[in-house]
Amino acid sequence: MEAGYQVIARRWRPKQFDELVGQDYIVRTLKNAISGKRIAHAYMLVGPRGTGKTSTARLFAKALNCEQGPTVTPCNQCPSCEEITAGNSLDVIEIDGASNNSVEQVRELREDCQYAPTRGRYKIYIIDEVHMLSNAAFNALLKTLEEPPSHVIFIFATTEARKVLATIVSRCQRFAFRPIADSVIAEKLSSIAQTENISVEDEALQTIARLANGGMRDAQSILDQMISFCGDAIKEQDVLDVYGLAPPKVVESLLKAVAAADYNKIIDHVEELDREGRDLYRALLDLQDLTRQALLEAVRQNGSTSSLGRPLRAEELMRMLEALRDKEHSVKMGLSEKVNFEVALLSAVEASRARAIDSLIREISGLAKELPEPEGSPKKKVAQAEPSANPEPSSYNQPQSKEEEEKEKDTEQPTEQEIVNESIAEELMVEEPPLSSSAAASAPSTSNEELVLPETQPELESLVAKIPQSTKKFIEEQLRGHFREVQKIDTAKLI
């Protein structure tokens, strides 16, 4: 009878610790524990799917029960190693937490763990998706987990560690598996493809690694599917077509259109993606990733970057990224993916063009310091109060009659604060030179201060010419202003 086909993810499951990629600190810790004979009685392996939790548990079990062990390099040839690899070892019991989550089944486990192992040194229980156990089942396991028999080791694996009781976690050594980097996944897939005599473009490997979201098993499953679709030669376009991904060049062009506020180009790109059946939610995630890269580049380059076709500040890129992230749920779960995707892009355009008022005031304040002072503009002078040579005698020193005292009591006296305010006002009296008749006729009247306009157009042009080019460009393009007068601004009054 011919043996059935075994998928790449199973055929390429790590058989040695050195073959486990992307989890270096976990491999090092377990190796040191085996070499130093510091074997704990319970381990908790947490992390995303496809990152090597179950594979690590099996490797650890083989290292402990190998006939040449405990060793960091199991032989994979002795009966114990072969049984663990095949999944039929009597001393390594793998339990699915979702279907064995009751108190009765935990009670059976407690009774079973009292018996000695049949072949190996340890009796190892690997409970996958342990967060599916009920609270009552967890509590029934507490005592055995805290003080198990010397020959029993528990290895728990879960993708949702927050659902596991803290009393369980505190009794285990916890290992956090991280998502595997795309470059590491692509390198591993390239090694597999060479061994399988499959030709794969580097861009295709990068696309597969990006699709896997940090999971090696997901990447291997995608590679297996692409081999079935393409045969012995896999190209990037094949991966894009099978999984409905937007080409990187199209995503980059779409983001540049958002940065440039080119609405027609945005709509054309969305129509093209929708017509070709591309995954718009995945395209949104790719746009977020490119925007994030541009934001980090702007931060490293003192707050500005031109990687998206025009100069963009970090502030603009941050608002653009926030707008794209805010619409992520509606694109994924909404009724009309296309409409929500278009709204997300247009919202990102508007968000990038908005300006925070505080940053605008700061920028204007900085530009005001560079403005030239107009010639012949009136200058304010503060008149200092001089003491009188012949001060009048104070009325308080004159004797008063009873009638005058009663009359003064009936009169409202000014408060101390009013007296202080009046004295300050007297000291800050402002005197301005009188305007000429022509200037007085042309100057607009305001309630607070007289604004003086240049008498002739050439005078205005000469004043404008003295303004720095960057300041004029900001006023004309960003603020859309026109020069009618040029006047020195008191920067101390600006915020």
C-alpha positions in Angstrom: 0.0 0.0 0.0 1.4 3.3 -1.1 2.0 5.8 1.7 -0.1 9.0 1.5 1.4 12.4 0.8 2.7 14.4 3.8 2.5 18.1 3.6 5.6 20.3 3.9 4.7 21.6 7.3 4.8 18.1 8.7 7.8 16.8 6.7 9.9 19.8 7.7 8.9 19.9 11.4 12.1 20.6 13.4 13.9 17.4 14.6 16.7 19.3 16.5 16.8 22.4 18.5 19.1 24.1 15.9 16.3 23.7 13.3 13.9 25.8 15.3 14.2 29.3 13.7 13.2 32.6 15.1 13.1 31.6 18.8 16.8 31.8 19.8 16.4 32.7 23.4 13.9 29.9 24.1 16.2 27.3 22.4 19.2 28.6 24.4 17.3 28.5 27.7 16.0 24.9 27.2 19.5 23.7 26.1 21.0 25.2 29.2 18.3 23.6 31.4 19.0 20.2 29.9 22.8 20.5 30.2 22.6 21.8 33.7 20.0 19.2 34.8 17.6 22.0 35.9 14.4 20.5 34.5 11.3 22.2 35.8 8.0 20.3 36.4 5.8 22.7 34.3 6.3 24.9 31.3 3.9 27.4 29.7 4.5 28.1 26.0 2.6 31.1 24.7 2.6 32.9 21.3 0.8 33.3 17.9 -0.1 30.3 15.8 2.6 28.6 13.7 5.6 29.9 15.7 6.9 26.5 17.0 5.1 25.9 20.4 4.1 22.3 19.8 7.3 21.5 17.9 9.3 22.8 20.9 7.3 20.7 23.3 8.0 17.5 21.2 11.7 18.4 20.9 12.0 18.9 24.6 10.2 15.6 25.2 12.6 13.7 22.9 15.6 15.4 24.5 14.5 14.1 27.9 13.4 10.6 27.0 16.1 9.8 24.3 18.1 6.7 25.2 21.3 8.7 24.9 19.8 11.5 27.0 18.9 13.7 28.6 20.7 15.4 25.7 20.4 18.6 23.7 20.8 16.6 20.5 18.3 13.7 20.4 19.3 10.8 18.1 15.9 10.5 16.4 16.8 6.8 15.9 16.0 5.1 19.1 12.5 3.7 19.7 11.6 6.5 22.1 12.5 9.2 19.6 10.7 7.5 16.8 7.5 7.0 18.8 7.5 10.7 19.9 8.1 11.8 16.3 5.2 9.6 15.1 3.0 10.8 17.9 2.2 7.3 19.5 4.5 7.3 22.5 2.9 6.0 25.7 5.1 8.3 27.8 4.3 11.6 25.9 0.6 12.2 26.0 -0.7 15.0 23.9 -4.1 16.4 25.0 -6.4 18.8 23.2 -7.6 21.3 25.8 -10.7 22.1 23.8 -12.2 18.6 24.0 -10.8 17.6 27.4 -11.8 20.6 29.5 -14.0 19.1 32.2 -13.3 18.3 35.8 -13.8 14.6 35.2 -11.1 14.5 32.6 -8.7 16.4 34.7 -9.4 13.9 37.6 -8.5 11.0 35.2 -5.3 12.8 34.3 -4.4 13.2 38.0 -4.9 9.5 38.6 -3.0 8.5 35.4 0.0 10.6 36.3 0.6 8.5 39.4 1.8 5.6 37.3 5.5 5.4 36.2 6.5 5.8 32.6 6.7 2.7 30.5 9.9 3.3 28.5 11.4 6.7 29.1 12.6 8.6 32.1 9.7 11.0 32.3 6.0 11.0 31.7 5.3 14.2 29.8 1.8 15.7 29.3 1.5 18.2 26.4 -1.8 20.1 26.7 -2.4 22.2 23.6 -4.8 25.2 23.7 -4.8 25.0 27.5 -6.8 28.2 27.8 -9.9 26.2 26.7 -10.0 24.4 30.1 -12.8 25.5 32.4 -12.1 27.3 35.6 -13.2 24.3 37.6 -10.8 22.1 35.6 -7.9 24.6 36.2 -8.6 24.6 39.9 -8.8 20.7 40.0 -5.3 20.7 38.4 -3.7 23.2 40.8 -2.5 20.8 43.5 -1.1 18.2 41.1 0.6 21.0 39.0 2.3 22.5 42.1 3.6 19.2 43.5 3.5 16.5 40.8 5.3 13.2 41.0 9.1 13.4 40.2 8.6 11.6 36.9 5.9 13.9 35.6 6.4 17.1 33.4 3.6 19.3 32.2 4.0 21.4 29.0 1.1 23.8 28.3 0.7 25.6 24.9 -1.7 28.4 24.2 -2.3 31.3 21.8 -4.3 33.3 24.4 -2.3 33.4 27.6 -4.6 36.1 29.2 -7.3 33.4 29.5 -5.2 31.2 31.7 -5.6 31.6 35.4 -2.8 33.4 37.1 -2.5 30.6 39.7 -1.7 28.3 36.8 0.8 30.6 35.2 2.6 31.2 38.5 3.4 27.5 38.8 5.0 27.3 35.3 8.1 28.6 33.6 6.7 30.9 30.9 8.2 31.1 27.4 6.8 33.8 25.0 7.1 32.8 21.3 7.5 35.8 19.0 6.3 36.2 15.4 9.1 35.2 13.1 10.6 37.9 11.0 9.8 37.9 7.2 13.4 37.6 6.3 13.9 34.5 8.4 10.8 32.9 7.0 11.9 33.7 3.4 15.3 32.2 4.1 13.8 29.0 5.5 11.4 28.7 2.5 14.3 29.2 0.1 16.1 26.3 1.8 13.0 24.1 1.5 12.5 25.0 -2.1 16.1 24.1 -3.0 15.8 20.7 -1.3 12.4 20.1 -3.1 13.9 21.2 -6.5 11.4 24.0 -6.8 12.4 27.3 -8.5 10.9 30.3 -6.6 11.5 34.0 -7.2 12.9 36.0 -4.3 10.0 38.4 -4.6 7.5 35.5 -4.4 9.2 34.3 -1.2 9.0 37.8 0.3 5.3 37.9 -0.6 4.6 34.5 1.0 6.5 35.6 4.1 4.4 38.8 4.3 1.2 36.7 4.0 2.2 34.4 6.8 2.1 37.2 9.4 5.0 35.7 11.4 3.9 32.1 11.3 6.3 29.5 9.8 3.6 26.9 9.5 1.4 29.3 7.5 4.3 30.1 5.2 5.0 26.4 4.6 1.3 25.8 3.9 1.2 28.6 1.4 4.3 27.3 -0.3 2.8 23.9 -0.6 -0.3 25.3 -2.2 1.7 27.4 -4.7 3.7 24.3 -5.7 0.4 22.6 -6.5 -0.8 25.6 -8.5 2.5 26.5 -10.4 4.5 23.3 -10.4 8.2 23.6 -10.3 8.4 27.3 -11.0 6.8 29.9 -8.8 6.6 33.7 -9.7 5.5 36.7 -7.7 2.6 37.4 -9.9 1.3 33.8 -9.3 1.2 34.4 -5.6 -0.5 37.8 -6.0 -3.2 36.3 -8.3 -3.9 33.3 -6.1 -4.3 35.3 -2.9 -5.7 38.5 -4.4 -2.9 40.8 -3.2 -2.3 44.2 -4.7 1.0 44.6 -6.5 3.6 46.5 -4.4 4.0 49.1 -7.2 0.3 49.8 -7.3 0.2 50.2 -3.5 3.1 52.6 -3.6 1.5 54.6 -6.4 -1.8 54.7 -4.5 -0.1 56.0 -1.4 1.7 58.7 -3.4 -1.7 59.8 -4.8 -3.1 60.1 -1.3 -0.1 62.2 -0.2 -0.5 64.5 -3.3 -4.3 64.7 -2.8 -4.8 63.4 -6.4 -8.5 62.4 -6.1 -8.8 61.2 -9.7 -5.8 58.9 -9.4 -7.1 57.5 -6.1 -10.4 56.6 -7.6 -8.8 55.0 -10.7 -6.6 52.8 -8.6 -9.5 51.7 -6.4 -11.5 50.8 -9.5 -8.5 48.8 -10.9 -8.1 46.9 -7.6 -11.8 46.1 -7.4 -12.0 45.1 -11.0 -9.1 42.6 -10.6 -10.6 41.2 -7.4 -7.8 42.3 -5.1 -8.1 42.0 -1.3 -8.8 45.7 -0.4 -8.4 45.0 3.4 -4.9 43.6 2.7 -4.2 46.6 0.5 -5.1 48.9 3.4 -2.7 47.0 5.6 0.0 47.4 3.0 -0.7 51.2 2.8 -0.4 51.4 6.6 3.0 49.6 6.5 4.3 52.0 3.8 3.0 55.1 5.7 4.7 53.8 8.8 8.0 53.4 7.0 7.7 57.0 5.7 6.9 58.3 9.2 10.0 56.6 10.7 12.1 58.0 7.9 10.7 61.5 8.6 11.5 61.2 12.3 15.1 60.2 11.5 15.5 63.1 9.0 14.5 65.9 11.5 10.8 65.7 10.8 10.4 65.7 7.0 10.7 63.2 4.1 10.1 63.2 0.4 9.8 59.4 -0.1 6.1 59.8 -1.1 6.6 62.2 -4.0 6.4 65.5 -2.1 7.8 66.9 1.2 5.8 65.6 4.1 6.2 66.4 7.8 6.1 63.7 10.5 2.9 65.4 11.8 1.1 65.0 8.4 2.2 61.3 8.1 1.1 60.6 11.6 -2.4 62.0 10.9 -2.5 60.0 7.7 -1.6 56.8 9.4 -4.2 57.4 12.1 -6.9 57.9 9.5 -6.0 54.7 7.8 -6.0 52.7 11.0 -9.4 54.2 12.2 -11.1 52.8 9.1 -9.5 49.4 9.3 -12.5 47.8 11.1 -15.0 49.2 8.7 -13.1 48.0 5.7 -12.8 44.5 7.2 -16.3 44.1 8.6 -18.4 46.6 6.7 -21.0 45.6 4.1 -19.3 47.4 1.2 -15.6 46.8 1.2 -15.0 49.1 -1.8 -16.9 52.1 -0.4 -15.3 51.8 3.0 -11.9 51.6 1.4 -12.5 54.7 -0.7 -13.7 56.6 2.4 -10.6 55.5 4.3 -8.3 56.9 1.5 -10.2 60.2 1.2 -10.2 60.6 5.0 -6.4 60.1 5.0 -6.1 62.9 2.4 -8.1 65.3 4.5 -6.3 64.3 7.6 -2.9 64.9 6.1 -3.8 68.4 4.9 -5.2 69.5 8.2 -3.0 71.7 10.5 -3.0 71.8 14.2 -3.6 75.3 15.5 -0.7 75.2 18.0 1.8 74.2 15.4 0.6 76.8 13.0 1.0 79.5 15.6 4.5 78.4 16.4 5.4 78.4 12.8 4.0 81.9 12.2 5.9 83.1 15.4 9.1 81.8 13.9 8.5 83.5 10.6 7.5 86.8 12.2 11.0 87.1 13.6 12.5 87.1 10.1 10.3 90.0 8.8 12.1 93.3 8.2 11.0 96.4 10.1 9.3 99.0 7.7 11.1 102.3 7.3 9.3 105.3 8.7 6.8 103.3 10.7 5.6 105.1 13.9 7.3 103.9 17.1 5.6 103.9 20.4 7.2 105.7 23.2 6.4 105.1 26.8 6.1 108.4 28.8 7.6 108.2 32.2 5.6 110.1 34.9 7.8 112.9 36.4 7.2 114.2 39.9 5.7 117.7 40.1 8.0 120.5 41.3 5.3 122.1 43.4 3.0 119.3 44.5 -0.4 120.3 45.8 -1.0 119.9 49.4 -2.8 116.7 50.2 -6.4 117.1 51.2 -5.9 114.5 53.9 -3.6 116.9 55.8 -6.3 119.6 56.0 -8.7 119.6 58.9 -12.2 118.6 58.0 -15.5 119.7 59.6 -18.0 117.2 60.8 -20.3 117.9 57.9 -17.5 117.2 55.4 -16.6 114.0 57.2 -20.2 112.8 57.0 -20.4 113.8 53.3 -17.2 111.9 52.5 -18.6 108.7 54.2 -21.6 108.8 51.9 -19.4 109.0 48.8 -18.2 105.7 47.3 -14.5 105.3 47.9 -12.2 103.6 45.2 -10.9 100.2 46.1 -7.2 99.5 46.5 -7.1 97.5 43.3 -8.7 100.4 41.4 -6.0 102.8 42.7 -3.2 100.4 41.6 -4.8 100.1 38.1 -5.1 103.8 37.7 -1.5 104.4 38.7 -0.3 101.7 36.2 -2.4 103.3 33.5 -0.8 106.7 34.1 2.7 105.2 34.0 2.0 103.4 30.6 0.5 106.4 28.8 1.5 106.1 25.1 2.3 109.1 22.9 2.4 108.7 19.2 3.6 111.4 16.7 0.8 112.9 14.6 0.3 111.5 11.1 0.7 113.5 8.0 -2.5 114.6 6.2 -2.0 112.1 3.4 -1.1 109.3 5.7 -4.1 110.1 7.9 -6.4 110.0 4.9 -5.1 106.6 3.7 -4.8 104.9 7.1 -7.8 102.7 8.0 -9.4 103.5 11.3 -9.5 100.8 14.0 -10.7 100.8 17.6 -7.4 99.6 19.1 -4.4 100.8 16.9 -3.8 102.7 13.7 -2.4 100.6 10.9 0.0 102.5 8.6 0.0 101.5 4.9 2.9 102.4 2.6 2.3 105.5 0.7 3.2 104.1 -2.7 3.2 100.8 -4.5 7.0 100.8 -5.0 7.5 101.3 -1.3 5.4 98.2 -0.6 7.3 96.1 -3.2 10.6 97.1 -1.7 9.4 96.0 1.7 8.1 92.7 0.4 11.4 92.1 -1.4 13.2 92.1 1.9 11.1 89.3 3.3 12.9 85.9 3.2 11.8 83.6 0.3 10.7 80.8 2.6 8.4 83.1 4.5 6.8 84.5 1.4 6.3 81.0 0.0 4.6 79.9 3.3 2.3 82.9 3.4 1.3 82.6 -0.3 1.0 78.8 -0.6 0.0 77.6 2.8 -2.0 80.6 4.2 -3.0 81.8 0.7 -2.3 85.4 1.7 -1.6 88.5 -0.3 0.6 91.4 0.8 -1.2 94.7 1.4 1.2 96.1 4.0 4.3 95.1 5.9 4.6 95.9 9.6 6.9 94.7 12.3 5.1 92.3 14.8 5.7 92.3 18.5 6.7 88.7 19.0 6.1 88.9 22.7 2.4 89.1 22.0 2.3 85.9 20.1 1.5 82.6 21.8 
